[in-house]
C-alpha cells in the first residue's frame, strides 16, 4: 500500500506543490490537494482502511474459515487500487497525456468483475458479503444469494467498462448508474434471499418476516 509513497518520493522534485486528486465524471478536475497529502496522506488512509478490514475480518470467528483466495483478495485489493490510483495522479501531475475519466470506469468495471467472481467463494461471515438475516441464518441461502450477486456484479462491471470510451460530454455513466444503485440497495437481495429460505425460516423462526411487510401480510403468515 505504501508503494505509491515510494514512487512519490522518487518523483518529489518533479511534482507540483498542488496536485489534482479528483476528477468529475466528465473528466474535468474538481479537486486538488497539497503534494505532501497526496504522497503521504492518501496512501496512509488507504493503508489504514486495508488494515482495519483485515483486523475486523480476523476477529470474526466465521471469517477465519474463509478460503485462501478470498483472504488473498482482501489483502491485495487495496494495495493494487492504491498503486493504480496514485500512479494516475502522478502522471497527470507530471503533464503526461493521461485521461483519468477514461481510466476510472475501466478500473471500476474490472473491480466489479473481480469482486463478482469472488462473491460465490465466500462463506458465511459477519464482515464481508451480503449480510441480511436470511443469509446469516441459513448457509444454503447464503450460497444462493452470493451466486446471484456475483453474476450481477460481473454484468455491471462489464457494462461499466465501456463508459471510458464515451465522449467527455456524454461520459456521465447514465446507463450504468441505475445498475450501480441497485447493487447497493438491500431490497435487491431480500426477495431472492427470502425465497431461498422461506420454508426453513418459517418453521424454525416463525417471527422472522420479510422487511417492509404490511400488517395484513404478517397476519397471513
Helices and strands as residue ranges (DSSP letters): H 3-10, G 12-14, E 18-23, E 29-34, H 35-36, I 37-41, H 42-59, G 63-65, H 68-93, H 100-119, H 133-137, H 139-161, G 162-165, G 168-170, H 174-184, H 187-204, H 215-220
